[in-house]
Amino acid sequence: MHSALPTTDREATFRALLLAVFLSAMEATIVSTALPRIVADLGGLSLYGWISSVYLLASTVTMPLVGRLADLRGRKPVFQAGLALFFAGSALAGWATSIGWLLAGRIVQGLGAGAIHPVAMTIIGDHYPVEERARVQGIIGSIWAVAGVTGPLLGALLVEGPGWRWVFWINLPFAAASAFALQRALHDPPADRAAGSLDWIGAALLVGASVGVLLAVEGHFPLAAGGGGLLALALFVRVERRTAHPLVPFALLARPEVSISSGASAAAGAILMGFVAYLPLYVQGVIGRGPAASGVVLGPLLVGWPVASTLSIRWVRRVGFRRVAVTGSLAIAAAMVALALAAAARAPLWLLGLASGLGGIGLGLAVTSLMVALQVGVDVRERGIATATNLFARSLGSALGVGLLGGLLARGLGTGAVAEQVRLALSPLPGAPATALDPVAVAVLDAALAPVWALLVGLGLVHAWIVARYPRDAGRAGGG
């Protein structure tokens, strides 16, 4: 007879998870303001863009693998292994003496980060009942938006203060504190090791497919990477249909709680990145306000998401998952339209903030209700891979969104002298003051952003269309 497990300290566990998720999310953006100084010290200007890209690539492709591992080997050891990789990668990147060394550290960081978010959400699904899950998942979900705003600002402060290496080393004490707290607070039941093994061939093919598609969208070897990615995807589907223990069971993907939630999550990821990346660009470059004004405009998004998440499950219990998700998706679409109209009219900041707040409320309602519906609708032994699939879709959507939106902006800016003035003014070297744009450059940037707003409107409508396909007979929240 097995002795009873110690009781998990849920609040201490949640604080440890929240800290780790914030670190991994912030690391995606904190490096942006340090890039010029890093390249000046280490060289490798031709690899400038890869310093950010490899982290995103590594963290994205890891998610389905760790989701399956968390189901097979237990949540706690997989999360702690991911946190250890993130710690090691941060140390390596901070000690880098060459650009190759730095890129290796960023890859290790990304591999660890890919384990942190999906396993954290799975642990919350295991230890919090439905009525409490929305609150804590809403807070963790909105952390990505908070990190997107604070990361570059903190990075600039570190570069101007102790130096760019502290952009990476700042993670070390906090990652260690999170690991120590989680080790003491979280007590998982023994993993079901008889549930199967990891499909390593399928995992390798999925990694290849994901890397190929992401590289193609970001403009790196588009034909070769895209073709290789599609070939790997076709082989992945073939292998998964034949193996006894597939990495991603297709029967699971066929369930609406998983397929619709994941499709909507991909669109939401692209929309969130559009908000975080391009609304500050518009505020600072077109309207001519400072970074503080960007924070004010994004503030309603950061507040609206967790507040709406907390309220969503109360509403779900009365009207069901579908109505809450559809309402949220309509709010997202309306926010995208409002943002596009406000930008076209050079509207005051409070109108941009209103669109931001509406988007945050929509994301809080839709993303949280669909995630909880997914976790309630699957067996606990499938919760890890189902949660990771949803977050993989969001991360993939974010990466694809960055590539597509960035491509539209670059095409609009062109390669002339005015475009170069815009780039230099908006991305000054550390220590140099940002320069104001002249009226011609403002007009060029404004026109270049117009297709970005149009694509965000399209993404909002796509999100609403996906969520509208959720079954009308979907039940209310009730189980665990």
Wavefront OBJ file of the C-alpha trace (Angstrom):
o trace
v 0.000 0.000 0.000
v 1.377 3.390 -1.038
v 1.775 6.121 1.539
v -0.262 9.241 0.932
v 1.429 12.007 -1.022
v 2.077 15.298 0.761
v -0.522 17.933 -0.039
v 0.399 20.368 -2.796
v 0.612 24.008 -1.711
v -1.391 25.440 -4.604
v -0.691 29.120 -4.006
v 3.055 28.599 -3.615
v 3.002 26.401 -6.722
v 1.117 29.065 -8.668
v 3.584 31.786 -7.665
v 6.505 29.609 -8.769
v 4.806 28.829 -12.085
v 3.937 32.486 -12.651
v 7.534 33.559 -12.106
v 8.883 30.939 -14.514
v 6.323 31.763 -17.212
v 7.095 35.479 -16.902
v 10.836 34.844 -17.293
v 10.377 32.683 -20.391
v 7.917 35.131 -21.967
v 10.059 38.180 -21.226
v 13.148 36.539 -22.724
v 11.443 36.609 -26.131
v 11.419 40.430 -26.123
v 14.000 41.669 -23.608
v 16.842 40.965 -26.010
v 15.464 43.291 -28.714
v 16.942 46.498 -27.285
v 20.246 44.767 -26.538
v 20.854 43.472 -30.076
v 22.895 46.444 -31.383
v 25.272 46.334 -28.412
v 25.566 42.525 -28.588
v 26.521 42.603 -32.260
v 28.936 45.482 -31.633
v 30.735 43.362 -29.008
v 30.572 39.901 -30.591
v 30.331 40.644 -34.298
v 28.146 38.536 -36.578
v 25.939 41.272 -38.036
v 24.691 38.810 -40.683
v 23.178 36.710 -37.862
v 21.491 39.688 -36.167
v 17.939 38.421 -36.709
v 18.752 34.885 -35.618
v 19.431 35.956 -32.036
v 15.681 36.434 -31.602
v 14.490 33.820 -34.101
v 16.279 30.765 -32.701
v 14.716 31.290 -29.272
v 11.226 31.446 -30.745
v 11.888 28.463 -33.011
v 13.261 26.280 -30.207
v 10.486 27.129 -27.751
v 7.728 26.563 -30.322
v 8.838 23.167 -31.608
v 9.406 21.822 -28.086
v 5.808 22.215 -26.907
v 4.119 19.064 -28.298
v 7.041 16.933 -27.151
v 6.931 18.124 -23.560
v 3.147 17.846 -23.488
v 3.378 14.157 -24.285
v 6.287 13.691 -21.879
v 4.306 15.371 -19.098
v 1.543 12.795 -19.606
v 4.032 9.908 -19.639
v 6.608 10.941 -17.025
v 4.784 13.402 -14.791
v 4.343 17.167 -14.784
v 6.890 18.124 -12.129
v 10.024 16.430 -13.531
v 9.335 17.704 -17.057
v 8.747 21.255 -15.836
v 11.875 21.200 -13.670
v 13.920 19.844 -16.591
v 12.645 22.690 -18.769
v 13.495 25.241 -16.099
v 17.000 23.732 -15.761
v 17.542 24.068 -19.522
v 16.319 27.664 -19.410
v 18.749 28.383 -16.533
v 21.662 26.754 -18.381
v 20.869 28.559 -21.630
v 20.685 31.909 -19.848
v 24.082 31.319 -18.252
v 25.630 30.229 -21.574
v 24.248 33.224 -23.463
v 25.492 35.634 -20.797
v 29.014 34.196 -20.925
v 29.146 34.150 -24.734
v 32.388 35.293 -26.374
v 31.209 34.716 -29.954
v 27.957 34.968 -31.839
v 27.895 31.183 -32.325
v 28.194 30.624 -28.579
v 25.388 33.125 -27.998
v 23.117 31.383 -30.514
v 23.772 28.026 -28.830
v 22.755 29.525 -25.495
v 19.591 30.982 -27.032
v 18.645 27.574 -28.452
v 19.079 25.913 -25.044
v 17.042 28.738 -23.473
v 14.280 28.205 -26.032
v 14.160 24.447 -25.493
v 13.617 25.075 -21.802
v 11.053 27.820 -22.365
v 9.032 25.484 -24.576
v 8.474 23.242 -21.562
v 7.584 25.961 -19.077
v 4.303 27.419 -20.345
v 2.401 24.281 -21.477
v 3.366 22.238 -18.425
v 2.497 25.163 -16.135
v -0.988 25.339 -17.648
v -1.339 21.557 -17.311
v -0.341 21.670 -13.630
v -2.992 24.343 -13.065
v -5.532 22.137 -14.832
v -4.614 19.279 -12.482
v -4.721 21.174 -9.193
v -7.400 23.854 -9.591
v -11.129 23.163 -9.969
v -12.908 24.741 -12.916
v -14.323 27.693 -10.986
v -10.797 28.743 -9.900
v -8.932 27.709 -13.028
v -10.057 30.648 -15.140
v -8.645 33.166 -12.680
v -5.160 31.676 -12.516
v -4.984 30.721 -16.189
v -6.140 34.207 -17.124
v -3.312 35.730 -15.103
v -0.738 33.414 -16.686
v -2.186 34.010 -20.156
v -1.951 37.784 -19.827
v 1.662 37.493 -18.640
v 2.692 37.243 -22.300
v 1.245 40.656 -23.016
v 2.870 42.133 -19.891
v 6.237 40.631 -20.858
v 5.896 41.987 -24.382
v 5.622 45.535 -23.018
v 8.114 45.383 -20.149
v 10.780 43.231 -21.812
v 12.263 45.839 -24.185
v 12.163 48.551 -21.491
v 13.963 46.345 -18.966
v 16.438 45.319 -21.656
v 17.295 48.959 -22.367
v 17.851 49.638 -18.659
v 20.166 46.640 -18.310
v 22.158 47.517 -21.424
v 22.685 51.071 -20.198
v 23.456 49.853 -16.662
v 25.419 46.672 -15.900
v 25.655 45.635 -19.582
v 23.943 43.428 -22.155
v 25.061 40.160 -20.511
v 22.648 40.870 -17.658
v 19.772 40.583 -20.139
v 20.434 36.842 -19.758
v 21.958 36.621 -16.278
v 19.003 38.370 -14.662
v 17.065 35.118 -15.170
v 19.389 33.033 -13.016
v 18.345 33.907 -9.443
v 14.651 34.009 -10.317
v 14.720 30.697 -12.225
v 16.530 29.070 -9.300
v 13.973 30.505 -6.857
v 11.096 29.183 -8.984
v 12.625 25.696 -9.177
v 13.299 25.588 -5.429
v 9.785 26.772 -4.536
v 8.136 24.330 -6.920
v 10.194 21.417 -5.629
v 8.893 22.076 -2.124
v 5.301 23.011 -2.967
v 4.199 20.676 -5.797
v 3.501 16.978 -5.180
v 2.279 15.170 -8.278
v 0.863 11.646 -8.260
v 3.129 8.984 -9.813
v 3.156 9.070 -13.615
v 1.450 6.318 -15.585
v 4.558 4.816 -17.171
v 2.501 2.044 -18.755
v 0.681 4.583 -20.924
v 3.204 4.216 -23.749
v 6.449 5.747 -24.929
v 7.418 8.885 -26.768
v 7.255 8.609 -30.549
v 10.757 9.874 -31.327
v 10.423 9.525 -35.116
v 7.202 11.519 -35.067
v 8.811 14.062 -32.753
v 11.752 14.565 -35.128
v 9.426 14.978 -38.105
v 7.220 17.454 -36.253
v 10.276 19.500 -35.277
v 11.440 19.476 -38.898
v 8.024 20.527 -40.182
v 7.700 23.339 -37.632
v 11.218 24.681 -38.209
v 10.775 24.592 -41.983
v 7.486 26.466 -41.947
v 8.705 29.069 -39.447
v 11.939 29.693 -41.370
v 10.023 30.067 -44.617
v 7.569 32.576 -43.135
v 10.404 34.598 -41.616
v 12.098 34.782 -45.024
v 15.031 32.444 -44.343
v 15.523 30.158 -47.371
v 11.777 30.271 -48.138
v 11.668 27.712 -50.958
v 13.993 25.137 -49.408
v 12.693 25.573 -45.864
v 9.048 25.660 -46.914
v 9.367 22.617 -49.160
v 11.291 20.677 -46.537
v 8.764 21.652 -43.877
v 5.812 20.477 -45.968
v 7.572 17.187 -46.782
v 8.301 16.602 -43.084
v 4.669 17.382 -42.266
v 3.416 14.826 -44.798
v 5.771 12.185 -43.385
v 4.692 13.093 -39.851
v 1.034 12.462 -40.699
v 1.945 9.117 -42.314
v 4.025 7.981 -39.326
v 1.472 9.111 -36.740
v -1.327 7.173 -38.427
v 0.672 3.943 -38.184
v 2.358 4.097 -34.776
v 0.811 2.517 -31.686
v 1.638 5.505 -29.462
v 1.428 8.656 -31.609
v 2.909 11.914 -30.401
v -0.335 13.728 -31.238
v -3.275 11.285 -31.451
v -5.420 12.234 -34.450
v -8.512 11.045 -32.610
v -7.758 13.729 -30.031
v -7.279 16.395 -32.697
v -10.621 15.455 -34.250
v -12.460 16.449 -31.081
v -13.896 19.991 -31.287
v -12.607 20.937 -27.845
v -9.077 20.423 -29.197
v -9.264 21.308 -32.900
v -11.386 24.442 -32.576
v -9.590 25.609 -29.451
v -6.211 25.164 -31.147
v -7.272 26.896 -34.362
v -8.658 29.828 -32.404
v -5.514 29.858 -30.265
v -3.320 30.232 -33.355
v -5.346 33.231 -34.528
v -5.310 34.729 -31.021
v -1.514 34.395 -30.868
v -1.098 36.345 -34.096
v -3.568 39.007 -32.926
v -1.826 39.433 -29.571
v 1.565 39.858 -31.257
v 0.017 42.418 -33.598
v -1.226 44.431 -30.640
v 1.998 44.234 -28.650
v 4.390 44.854 -31.553
v 2.594 47.323 -33.813
v 0.397 49.465 -31.587
v 3.481 50.923 -29.793
v 5.117 51.406 -33.192
v 2.119 53.459 -34.321
v 1.963 55.464 -31.094
v 5.657 56.363 -31.157
v 6.287 56.649 -34.884
v 3.057 58.103 -36.275
v 1.496 59.969 -33.353
v 4.921 60.961 -32.024
v 4.403 60.030 -28.387
v 6.951 58.351 -26.112
v 7.228 54.786 -24.754
v 5.162 55.734 -21.698
v 2.203 56.531 -23.951
v 2.566 53.094 -25.551
v 2.294 51.548 -22.112
v -0.828 53.579 -21.374
v -2.478 52.419 -24.606
v -1.625 48.762 -23.958
v -2.644 48.990 -20.297
v -6.349 48.275 -20.915
v -5.385 45.071 -22.756
v -3.264 43.940 -19.805
v -6.097 44.655 -17.366
v -8.987 43.461 -19.510
v -7.596 39.988 -20.172
v -7.281 38.700 -16.561
v -10.495 40.432 -15.439
v -12.505 38.868 -18.279
v -10.830 35.501 -17.654
v -11.926 35.549 -14.029
v -15.509 36.347 -14.968
v -15.693 33.924 -17.886
v -16.252 30.738 -15.888
v -19.080 32.271 -13.855
v -20.766 32.992 -17.152
v -19.874 29.559 -18.561
v -21.741 27.884 -15.720
v -24.923 29.685 -16.787
v -24.743 29.686 -20.599
v -22.051 27.161 -21.590
v -18.593 27.400 -23.134
v -19.744 28.235 -26.655
v -21.611 31.454 -25.885
v -18.772 32.833 -23.807
v -16.185 31.964 -26.467
v -18.314 33.385 -29.297
v -18.916 36.602 -27.354
v -15.184 36.915 -26.766
v -14.367 36.284 -30.411
v -16.862 38.932 -31.548
v -15.260 41.392 -29.115
v -11.845 40.579 -30.621
v -13.123 41.173 -34.159
v -14.765 44.440 -33.094
v -11.530 45.539 -31.412
v -9.551 44.912 -34.601
v -12.015 46.964 -36.644
v -11.942 49.747 -34.044
v -8.140 49.739 -34.029
v -7.950 49.976 -37.826
v -10.486 52.823 -37.956
v -8.807 54.710 -35.097
v -5.396 54.399 -36.754
v -6.765 55.570 -40.111
v -8.337 58.614 -38.462
v -5.284 59.464 -36.274
v -7.636 59.125 -33.317
v -6.629 60.259 -29.805
v -4.942 57.852 -27.420
v -8.086 57.142 -25.420
v -9.763 55.625 -28.501
v -6.751 53.399 -29.115
v -6.918 52.418 -25.441
v -10.589 51.590 -25.857
v -9.784 49.231 -28.741
v -6.986 47.737 -26.651
v -9.302 47.154 -23.695
v -11.980 45.579 -25.884
v -9.365 43.266 -27.365
v -8.172 42.280 -23.893
v -11.714 41.486 -22.774
v -12.314 39.422 -25.906
v -9.079 37.486 -25.499
v -9.807 36.880 -21.822
v -13.259 35.478 -22.558
v -12.408 33.421 -25.638
v -8.933 32.081 -24.836
v -9.759 31.126 -21.248
v -13.146 29.538 -21.889
v -11.776 27.463 -24.773
v -8.764 26.327 -22.751
v -10.925 25.281 -19.793
v -13.349 23.532 -22.166
v -10.419 21.609 -23.613
v -9.065 20.551 -20.222
v -12.520 19.553 -18.955
v -13.295 17.627 -22.143
v -10.240 15.353 -22.241
v -9.073 12.588 -19.951
v -6.480 13.560 -17.343
v -3.989 11.261 -19.106
v -4.394 13.357 -22.265
v -4.458 16.739 -20.562
v -0.749 17.399 -21.022
v -0.665 16.824 -24.786
v -4.018 18.564 -25.304
v -2.859 21.661 -23.404
v 0.513 21.655 -25.154
v -1.161 21.323 -28.564
v -3.273 24.386 -27.834
v -0.268 26.426 -26.708
v 1.846 25.131 -29.597
v -0.834 26.461 -31.936
v -0.781 29.843 -30.171
v 3.009 30.043 -30.312
v 3.034 28.976 -33.960
v 0.343 31.550 -34.701
v 2.404 34.223 -32.942
v 5.489 33.331 -34.978
v 3.593 33.200 -38.259
v 1.837 36.441 -37.370
v 5.143 38.190 -36.685
v 6.473 37.001 -40.035
v 3.409 37.980 -42.043
v 2.832 41.330 -40.333
v 6.527 42.169 -40.442
v 6.654 41.286 -44.126
v 3.746 43.623 -44.868
v 5.405 46.449 -42.945
v 8.778 45.922 -44.645
v 7.145 45.902 -48.062
v 5.345 49.129 -47.239
v 8.494 50.854 -45.970
v 10.577 49.808 -48.955
v 14.327 50.355 -49.130
v 14.709 54.093 -49.747
v 16.285 56.818 -47.656
v 12.988 57.652 -45.945
v 12.527 54.025 -44.902
v 16.047 53.987 -43.461
v 15.278 57.147 -41.483
v 12.193 55.434 -40.021
v 14.196 52.386 -38.973
v 16.999 54.396 -37.376
v 14.610 56.687 -35.530
v 12.554 53.840 -34.091
v 15.527 51.569 -33.264
v 18.264 53.885 -31.925
v 21.502 52.477 -30.601
v 21.680 52.183 -26.812
v 22.649 55.513 -25.354
v 21.453 57.500 -28.369
v 18.223 59.484 -28.126
v 15.377 58.565 -30.449
v 14.953 61.146 -33.203
v 11.611 62.542 -34.250
v 10.360 61.619 -37.709
v 9.767 64.329 -40.270
v 6.296 64.587 -41.866
v 7.320 62.598 -44.949
v 8.662 59.712 -42.851
v 5.533 59.776 -40.677
v 3.370 59.491 -43.783
v 5.471 56.585 -45.083
v 5.200 54.700 -41.773
v 1.480 55.425 -41.513
v 0.884 54.052 -45.004
v 3.097 51.017 -44.332
v 1.055 50.163 -41.235
v -2.288 50.290 -43.078
v -2.024 46.709 -44.449
v -0.963 45.546 -40.977
v -4.245 46.833 -39.533
v -6.150 45.255 -42.435
v -4.567 41.853 -41.778
v -5.389 42.136 -38.068
v -9.037 42.790 -38.997
v -8.913 39.669 -41.166
v -7.418 37.638 -38.318
v -10.159 38.856 -35.992
v -12.814 37.685 -38.460
v -11.044 34.336 -38.911
v -10.979 33.872 -35.136
v -14.714 34.578 -34.932
v -15.422 32.126 -37.789
v -13.409 29.353 -36.093
v -15.089 29.831 -32.717
v -18.549 29.938 -34.321
v -17.973 26.304 -35.372
v -17.865 25.186 -31.732
v -20.713 22.685 -31.127
v -23.943 24.266 -29.937
v -24.570 21.404 -27.523
v -21.246 21.873 -25.687
v -21.847 21.587 -21.944
v -21.255 23.941 -19.092
v -18.246 23.832 -16.819
v -18.613 21.287 -14.152
v -15.911 18.681 -14.087
v -12.258 18.840 -13.326
l 1 2 3 4 5 6 7 8 9 10 11 12 13 14 15 16 17 18 19 20 21 22 23 24 25 26 27 28 29 30 31 32 33 34 35 36 37 38 39 40 41 42 43 44 45 46 47 48 49 50 51 52 53 54 55 56 57 58 59 60 61 62 63 64 65 66 67 68 69 70 71 72 73 74 75 76 77 78 79 80 81 82 83 84 85 86 87 88 89 90 91 92 93 94 95 96 97 98 99 100 101 102 103 104 105 106 107 108 109 110 111 112 113 114 115 116 117 118 119 120 121 122 123 124 125 126 127 128 129 130 131 132 133 134 135 136 137 138 139 140 141 142 143 144 145 146 147 148 149 150 151 152 153 154 155 156 157 158 159 160 161 162 163 164 165 166 167 168 169 170 171 172 173 174 175 176 177 178 179 180 181 182 183 184 185 186 187 188 189 190 191 192 193 194 195 196 197 198 199 200 201 202 203 204 205 206 207 208 209 210 211 212 213 214 215 216 217 218 219 220 221 222 223 224 225 226 227 228 229 230 231 232 233 234 235 236 237 238 239 240 241 242 243 244 245 246 247 248 249 250 251 252 253 254 255 256 257 258 259 260 261 262 263 264 265 266 267 268 269 270 271 272 273 274 275 276 277 278 279 280 281 282 283 284 285 286 287 288 289 290 291 292 293 294 295 296 297 298 299 300 301 302 303 304 305 306 307 308 309 310 311 312 313 314 315 316 317 318 319 320 321 322 323 324 325 326 327 328 329 330 331 332 333 334 335 336 337 338 339 340 341 342 343 344 345 346 347 348 349 350 351 352 353 354 355 356 357 358 359 360 361 362 363 364 365 366 367 368 369 370 371 372 373 374 375 376 377 378 379 380 381 382 383 384 385 386 387 388 389 390 391 392 393 394 395 396 397 398 399 400 401 402 403 404 405 406 407 408 409 410 411 412 413 414 415 416 417 418 419 420 421 422 423 424 425 426 427 428 429 430 431 432 433 434 435 436 437 438 439 440 441 442 443 444 445 446 447 448 449 450 451 452 453 454 455 456 457 458 459 460 461 462 463 464 465 466 467 468 469 470 471 472 473 474 475 476 477 478 479 480
